Amino acid sequence: MYWLELVAYFVAGLFAANGVPHFVNGISGNRFQTPFAKPPGVGESSAFVNVLWGFSNFVIAFILLFAVGDFETGFSLDMLAFAVGVLAAGAGLALYFTKIRKPATSANNDKNSNKTDKA
């Protein structure tokens, strides 16, 4: 059943995209939300936990891509299913984290916003 392979490749895209913010924040030394924090998905876990969680997502994606069926790279339905999974997770994560993360402000932007132009 080829459609089950496509579903596996789509889910692999979900895991691959989900691994990126965790792994990048972790290797950058930043805390970030994980399912292990309190409350789950809202609280932040340590950088080390995020590296492990991000890498675990990559491993699951790899297993789904290469242990299920015969994944074809290039212009194929397999890659399309994977790409749609990445896009779906990316859009969903962007919407979710926009709601729960505080906007980043730099000290430099704060200083400049209080100044008025006296010309």
Residue pairs with C-beta under 8 A, 6 or more apart in sequence:
2 69
4 68
5 68
5 69
5 71
5 78
6 77
6 78
6 81
7 81
8 64
8 65
8 68
8 69
9 64
9 65
9 68
9 69
9 71
9 78
9 79
9 81
9 82
9 85
10 81
10 82
10 84
10 85
10 88
11 64
11 85
12 60
12 61
12 62
12 64
12 65
12 82
12 85
13 61
13 81
13 82
13 83
13 84
13 85
13 86
13 87
13 88
13 89
14 85
14 86
14 88
14 89
15 57
15 58
15 60
15 61
15 64
15 89
16 57
16 58
16 61
16 82
16 85
16 86
16 89
17 85
17 86
17 87
17 89
17 90
17 93
18 57
18 89
18 93
19 53
19 54
19 55
19 56
19 57
19 58
19 61
20 54
21 32
21 54
21 93
21 97
22 32
22 34
22 50
22 51
22 53
22 54
22 57
23 50
23 51
23 54
23 55
23 57
23 58
24 54
25 31
25 32
25 47
25 50
26 32
26 47
26 48
26 49
26 50
26 51
26 52
26 53
26 54
27 47
27 51
28 47
29 47
30 47
30 50
31 44
31 45
31 46
31 47
31 50
32 44
32 45
32 47
32 50
33 41
33 42
33 43
33 44
33 45
33 97
33 100
33 101
34 40
34 41
34 44
34 45
34 49
34 50
34 53
35 41
35 53
36 45
36 49
36 53
37 43
37 44
37 45
41 100
42 100
45 53
65 71
65 82
69 78
71 78
71 82
72 78
72 79
73 79
